[in-house]
């Protein structure tokens, strides 16, 4: 392999790497608002007008839940609150192909309905509440 | 090495092409509970048959009825709905079944077009679609229909709305999984017009598609919008070979 070929190989690998969603070096995010409340967070988790996370995610003590996303029992043991927050705010930073909405992002979206334009799905406080709830799932 | 790099680029390009159709193809009925399956299958219980009966009456009503040109619908309309949306040479554009009915109303019958989702429009569409029940979807996406097809195909995989989802994410990649307790279907358009329990009435495929836009919190296109028509054509192509079931029953 000559230098030119090595260059192409690196270019090819970069293309592959970009296409295959490299894990970010950093996957944590600090609080967006005041301390979260786990009880309010559970309400955000299940309510249709909240995050409605239950549409896709099962969790302990939640009777009916979807299975599009992973069950979240034990998530508080596997991830720190800062890591959970990082994923709730914008999961595409971990996996660009994810179907989970970015719950606290307003840029990079298209055709958003007028009543939702410029607003994130969850407010900063709602993110904190749901993070506090998920952190209790150990 | 150059070839390898090119291969990597090609892989990315292929990922951007039309998603493969679900295998095996399954109609929406497959994902219904046994109660709604039974409701759809029973002609004496299926609420959609009320609209079919109304459509049958409309077929022969008025000074210049549909029947004056088309005769007996069981013969003249057999298989017609399975070929829509299609390019209509006389109109010079792609129309869906309801659009073709509108064109007959305004062009041939000298009558105003029905309003979208009006009982009459749904009734005539359901009556005509009924004449193709059990026949396989078979639309043409070549020639002048091609740009409309491509628009639908591209929109189908475009992330939209506050929830940032494309059709393909659920209906190609995750069909069979459940949202709360409801299984995700493959999104085939075989049932329409269909009686939807959530609506407590019959509705068109465009109404159903608008509900998806609403669900992902995207701006809903107006009835008759080119985006909805393009999606209809893409979905009909994607469901090729599946049997028409209208009037279907859906959740």
Interface residues (C-beta under 8 A of the other chain):
Chain A: X1 X5 X6 X8 X9 X11 X12 X13 X15 X16 X19 X54 X55 X56 X64 X65 X66 X67 X68 X99 X101 X102 X109 X110 X111 X112 X113 X114 X116 X119 X121
Chain B: X1 X2 X4 X5 X6 X7 X8 X9 X11 X12 X15 X158 X159 X160 X161 X162 X163 X164 X165 X169 X170 X173 X174 X177 X178 X179 X180 X181 X184 X213 X214 X217 X218 X219 X220
